[in-house]
Structures are given as structure tokens and as C-alpha cells.
Amino acid sequence: MELMKEKFAKLLLGEDMSGGGKGVSSALALSNAITNLAASAFGEQKRLEPMAVETKARWRKEIDWLLSVTDHIVELVPSRQKSKDGSIMEIMVTKQRNDLLMNIPALRKLDGMLLDCLDNFKDPHEFYYTKSKADDDSQKGKARNDDKWWIPTPKVPPNGLSDATRKWLQYQKDSVTQVLKAAMAINAQVLTEMEIPENYIDALPKNGRASLGDLIYKSMTEEFFDPDCLLSALDLSTEHKILDLKNRIEASVVIWKRKMNAKDTKSSWSSAVSFEKRELLEDRAETILLILKHRFPGIPQSDLDISKIQYNRDVGHAILESYSRIIESLAFTVLSRIEDVMHADSLARSPPNAEQKRNQTKERTPKEDLEQVNPAETPTSKTLLDFMGWNLDHGETETVKDSSNDAEVKHLSKATTIITTKKFIERLEHLGGLRSPTARH
């Protein structure tokens, strides 16, 4: 009780312990609280191992406190009520806001799936870890080009993992991949619904060409646009350069959208560029952003996203965004650790082929990365619907199948409606016994 009092006192004060009213908004305070709680609970997650019992209990208890705010974010909806004399009258009743009613249970389920996945690594397995990559004898004398050199190195038997362990590890990877995609879809949808702050708009250049630069703008205005050629011509060797490209493209998209919505032809946002051309440029820019998002899922948030979160005043959006973001971050980290073990297994079985395969993965084209978004293209892969045991109706199945290739680029955000449909949430509650991936396995 004392801990809960302290938590909510900080939220009410807006992180300004002086009480002078100079704190942040309630939305940002809740967003920061969820982010800080996740950082203290999960940390770096350097190994594939379960969370400590005390840490898991604290995480579940405190995240419930913070999410309890959403129970009181309601909207008025009409409802029919029958009186004692048999007459029926229509009254307004309160109901939890629709986006929270759908997304909070889905995010709670994804949260539980990730923790259950980590719990599956509690028993001894065929792989183990050295203290760190810097202490690994096989790495001594080699150039330290690894960005995560402090992460422990996974070790496998000389002949690699057994077939049973390899299949089990692949199953865990498929499960975490679907959690990652679902969290990314929800987070992207929430960020899209947030308003763009005026100070971000004021800092934008007057046209999209100035934001993109001549090289990128010229490539995007060509009759036959190929995102592969464009991205291959750019330097994306560092995280900073990728983020800079994302910032410039997002700024240009905002500029084009504002110009298409401007009614006053004399406005400073208007230009001589036709509506159709601006719409085409926006569509191509969104395609590049989608490729970057799935090719580099671990890059930091863009200037636009940070600005939206900082100046957002909607408490519901703040909670959804921060909760989905930390689930996405944890899923990406767990997925990276699983891939490290699988890479060590590949090196043990066939070192030359494994290195070649690793290099091909790093050098694959954006188009190939985009094709990886739809797991239904590989017969052995599982979708989140398969893993959860959800059976779609015929019409719903058509929606999933139609979301491949070019259609997926334009309609990826519709995945949120699939994940968060109330019908699925009800089935999710019905399947409450399926908590651990090992139960299905």
C-alpha cells in the first residue's frame, strides 16, 4: 500500500516533487512510469532465462496498478432499459473506451506469452553462455566490430544442437516473432492516431524536396520507382544514418499531407505540385518507411514519434503506446538472443555455410525483407492466429491472405484490427488455459 501511494503521488505531481505545478502532463507521466518500470524489471535481458520470481511478481503487480487507470477511461453509449411497468426507455451508460477495450486485453496476452516463453528456458538445455564475448577465447585477437560486445556468448556442443532442441528453439522463435509483429502493429496504429504537435510542424521546411534532398527526391519522382535501388544507393551502415533517413522521410510525408489538406491556395503550405503527384510521393514514402521498420526493427524512435509522445495529452493513447512499445522492445531482444543461439548452432554444424548465410541475411534487399513480413508464405511458419488457436471465418481468412506483397504495404495497419477484434479477445479468454507455448508444443 505504501508503494502504491508513492507511485500515484508521483503521477499526480507530474514528476515534479516540489509541488510547484511544473511537472509533465498525466499522459506523459504514465508513459514514463510504464517505461521506467519495464527498464527496471527486464533490463538488458542478456540471456535466455526466466525472470526472477520477485521481479516477475513486482512487474505484474505494478503494471496492473498503472493499467488500472484505463478502467476509468469511458465513453457514453446508448442502452435500452426495461422498467418495472414493462416500458422500455433508452438511456446512456458508460463503457470503457473502445480502443482500450480491445487493445489492453490483447497486450496483456502478448505480455503473458513473452514471460511464458522466457520461463521455457528455466530447464537445462544443450546451450550455455560464456561470461561475455570479450572473455570468449575464440574471439580473442579478432577485431571488435560487434556493437553488443558485452552480451554473453552462447555455446553449443561441438556437433551442434540435437534435432529436437533445434525444432523447439525454432518454435520459440516463431512464437516471439508473432508477438513482435502484433506489438509493432498496435504501436504503429496508436502513434498514427496521435496528433502531430504544432512545434514539430513549425520546424518543418516548406516543401518535401528540401526535407528529402535532391537524390532521394529525384529517385522517388521517377516513373518507375524501385525502393530496392533507392535504399541500396544510400548509406545505411549505422543506426544514426538509418534514423536520419527515417526522420527526413516522415517530415516529407507530413508536409505532403498538410498540403493536400490545405484549402487556402494562398497558404504558405500550398505549391504548384499536383494533388495526384503529391499523393503518389506520399504512397512511395510510406512504402520506404514500412521497409525500414521491418528491416531495422530495433532502431530508436524517430523525431516525429518522440514529439507525439512528449506532447500527447490523451492518457489512453499514452498507456497503449508505452505498453505496446515495451512489449515490442522485449520481444525484439528475446528474438535476438534466440537468433544468437541458432547462429552458434549453424557455425558448429557447418562453419563456412553459416557465415555465408549470415552475410546473405545482412545483405538481403529491402524487397526480400518486405516479403518476410507475411509469415504465411512459408508452409512451416506459424501465424499468431495459429499459435493462439484462433480459427478465422472464411471472410477473415481472405483478409489475411490478401495482405501479402503490395497490398501488405498499404494495409499493414489493418493487422491491428485482426489482433484486437473483440471476437478474438473473447476467444482469447476462452483459451485462457493456453498460457505456455510448451502446452501447445
N, C-alpha and C positions, 0 to 999 in steps of 0.2 A: 504493500500500500504506500509506503514512504517513497519507494522508487517511482511508482506511478504518479504520485503527487509532484515529484521533481520533474518528471518528463513533461507533464502537461503544464506545469508552471513555466517552463522554458518555451513551450509552444505559445502560450498566451502572451508572454513577454516578447515574442518575436526574436528570441536570442539576444535581446538587449537586457542584460541583468541589472542595469542601472535603473530600469523602470522609467526612463525618460521618454519613452514613446518613439525611439529612433530605430526600433527593430524592423525586421523584414515582415512581409505580409504573412498571413496564416498559411497560404498556399505554399510559399517558398519555405517556411519554417517546417511544415510537414514533409516536403520533398527532401530537405536537408536531413531531417531526422531519420527518414527511411534509408537514405543513402549512407549516413554515418552508422546506423545500426548494422546494415549489411557489411560495411567495411570492417567493423569490429568482430562480427560473427564469422565471416568467411575468410577475410584476409586475402592472402595471395593464392591460397589453395595450391600449394606446390606439389602435392602428391595425390594419388588416387586413394583416398582413405576416408572413413566416415568422420562426421563431425563429432567432437566430444559431446558426451551426454549433457553436461551442464550447458555447453554453448548452444546446443540444439534446443534445449528447453528454454533458455533465455531468448533465443531468436523467435521461437513460436509464440512465447508469451508477449514479448514486446511488439512484434509485428501485429498481433491481434489488437493490442491497445491502439496502435496508430491507424489500423484499418477500421476500427470501430467508429471512427468519425463518419465513414461513408454510410453507416446505418441511419444517420440523421440527415443525409442529403436527399431530400424527397421532392416529388412533384405532385401536383393535384390532378387527379384523373376522375372522370365521371363514373359513378357506380349506381346501380339500382338497388333500392332498399324496400323491403316489404314491411308495412306497418301492421299493427295488431288487428286493425279492422279489415285487412286484406288489400288495401290500396297500395299501389306501387309508386314510389316517387324517386326521382333522380337526385342524388347528392354528390358532392365532391369529397373524395377520400384521398389520403396521402399514400404514395407508393415510392419506393426507392427509385432514384433517377435511372432511366433505362440503361444508359451506358455502364453505370456502376453495377446494376443488377445482373448484367450479362458478363462483364469482364472480370469483376472481382472473384467470383467462384472459379472462373477459368484460370486466372492467375494463381489462385490458391492451389488448384490441382497441379499446375505446372511446377509450382514450388515444391509440393509434396513429391512429385515424380523425381525431381533433381536430388532431393535429400535421400529418397529411397535408392536411387542409383548409386550415390556415394556409400550408402550402407551396404550395398552388394560387394564392396571391396574390403569388408572387415575381415573375411576369412583369408588365410594364407593362399597366395597364388604363385604361379610359376615365375613371375617377375618380381623384382625388388629394386630398391633405389640406392645409389651411392649418395654420399653427403651432398655433393654439388658437382656441377660439370667442371668446375675449376680443379676439383680434387680427383677427377677421373684420370687414371693413368693413361688411358687410351687417347685422352685429349691433350696431354702434356706435349709441348713442343709444337703444337698447331696454333695457327693464328686465331685469336679470339674475336671472331666475327659474329658470334651469337649474341643477340640482344638480351636473351634471358640466361646469361651465363651462371646466375646464382641458383637456378632451378635444379633440383636433384636429377641425376641421370638415371633413367630406367635401365635395368639389366635383365636379360632373358637367358635361358640355358643356351649352351653352345650351338645346339641344333635348332634353336627357336622354340616357340610355344607349341604345345600339342594342338591337334585339330579341334578338340573340344573347347579348349581355352580360347583359341583364335575365334571360333564361331561365337562363343559367349561374349568376347570383347567386342566383336562386330555388332552384336545385338545391343550392347550397351551404347555403342556409338550411334546406332540408328535411333535409339530412343532419345538420346540427348540432342541429336540433330533436329528431331521434330520439335522438341521443347524450344530450342533456339529459334527455329523458324516461326513458331507460334508467338513467342515473346516479341520477336522483331516486328511481326505484322501488327500486333496490338500497339506496340510503342510507336510505330510509324503512323498508325491511324490517329492516335491521341495527339501527336505532335502536329499532324495536319489540321486537326480541329482547333488547335490553339491559335489565338490571334497574333499577327505579326506586330511587334511593338513599333511605335512611331519613331523612336530614336534609331532603330535599325533602318527604317525606311529613309530617314533623313540623311543617313550616312552613305546611301547608295549613289552610284554615278547616275547620270541622266539617261544612259542607254545601255543595253545589254552588251554591245560590242566593246565598250570601254571596260566592262567588268571581265569579259572573257579573254580579251586580247585578240589581235588580228589573226594569229594562226588558228586558234580554236574556232573563232567565228567564221573564218573562211571555209574551214572543213565542214562546219555544220550547215552552211548555206549552199553547199554543192548539191547538184541534182540527185546524185547517187551517194547517199550518206552511209558510211560504214563505221560504226563505233569501234570495231577492231582496229582499223587503220589509224583512227584518231588516237586511241589510247596507246597503241604501240609506238606512235611518234612522240609521245610525251614522256617525260622523265618521272616515273612513279617509284623510284628506288627507295625513297624514305617516307616515313609516316607524315612528316611535315609537308612534303610536296603533294601527297595524296589529299591531305586535309585542305591545303591551299586550293587545289583544283576543285574540290567539292564546294568550298566557300564561294568561289567565283561563279560556278555554275548555278548554285542556289540563288545567288544575288541576281543573276541574269533572269532566272525564272520569275522571281518576284517582280522585277522591272517589267517584263513582258506581260505578266498577268495584270498588273496595275494599268498598263497602257491599254490593254484590251477592254478593261472595265471602265476606263475614263470616258465620260460622256461629253466633257467640255473639250472641243477640238483645240481651243486656245490654251489648254492646260500645259504646264511645263513638262508633263509626262507624255504628251501626245507627240507623234512623229509621222513621217511620211511613209513608213513601212506599212504594208497592207496587213489587214487583220489575218488573212489566211497564212501569210508568210510567218507572222509572229506566232501563230498557233502551231505551225509546223516546227519552228525553232524550239518552242516550249516542249513539244512532244519529244523531240530528239534529246533535249537536255534532260528530261525526266528519264529517258532510256539510259543515258550515261550514268545518272545518279543511281539508278537501280543496279546497274552492273557494278559500280564502285561499292555499293552497300553489301552486295553478296560476295564480291571478290575480296574485300577487305573489311570483314565484319568487326574487327577489333579496334578500328581507328577511333579516336576521341570524337566527341560531338562537335558539330560544325558551329560557326558563329551564330547562324540563324537559330539552331536548336537551343543553344545556351541563352540567347536573348529571349526566346519564347519562355523558357523555364524561369528565368530570372524575373520577368515582368508579368508572368501569368498570375491572375487573381482568382481563377477557378480552382477551388480546393479539390473537387472531384478529379479534374484533369491532372492536377499536381500529384495526387496519390497514384492514379493509374500510370502516369508516365514514369515516376520513380520506381514503383514496384515492378513494372514490366522491364525497366532498364536494368535493374539489379539481377533479375532472373536471366535476362539476355546475357549479361556480363558473366554470371556464374556458369551458365551453360556453355558459353564460348571457352571459358577457362577449362572446364572439365573435358570438353571436346578436344582441346589442345593437348591435355595430359594423356588422353586415350590415344591420340594420334602419335604421341611420342613413343608410347609402348609399342604400338603397331609398327612404327618405323624401325625401332630397335629389333623387333622380330623379323622384319624384312631383311635387315642387314645381316642378321645371324643366319638366315636361310640362304640368301644369295646376295652378298655384298655388292657386286657390280651392278646387278639389275636393280637393286633397291635404290642405289644412288642415282641411277639413270631415271628411275621412276620419280624420285623426289625432285630432280631437276625439271622433269617434264611438267610436274604439278605446279612448280613455281613459274614456269614459262608459258603455261597454257593461256589461250586467248580469252578475252572477255566474253566472247560468244560461247565458248565452252563452259565458262563459269556460269553464264546465264542458263545454259541447259541443265546445269546441276541443280537449279532451284527446284525443278519438278522431280521429286523422287519417284514418281510413278513410272518414269521412263525405264527404270531398271527393274527387272522382274523380281529380284530378290530383296529389294528395299522395302521398308515399311513406312507408311504414312502415319501421322499422328492418329488418324481415324482408325487405322488397323490396330495400332498399338493399344489404343484405349478401348477397342472392342465396339466402336460405333459402326452401325450399319446404315448407310445412306439410302434414301429413296432413289428411285431411278432418276428423277429430275435433278436431285442434288449431286448424283454421281456425274451427270453430264456436265454440271458446273465445274467440278474438279478436273474432269478430263479436258475441258475446253480451255483450261488456264495454262496450257503449255505454249512454248515458243513465243511468238509475237504477242499473242493475247495476254500472256502472263505478265509481260512488261507493263501493259496498260491497266491490268486488273488485279495486280498482286494485293492491293489493299483490300480486295473483297475477301481475302483469306480470313480477315478479322471477323467477318460475319459468319464464316463457317465455324471458326473456333468458338465464337461467343454466342451462337444461337441458343436461345432459351431451351429449345428442344434438346440440344446436345447437353446442356447443363443438367437437365432433368435426367437424361440417361447417365450422365457422369455420376450423379448422386446415387442412381440405381446400381451402378457398378462400383460402389464405394469399397467393396472388398478387394478390387484390383488395385492395390496401392503400390506393390513392389513389382518391378519388371521381372523378377525371378518367378513370380506366381504364374505369369503367362508363359514364361520360358519353360 
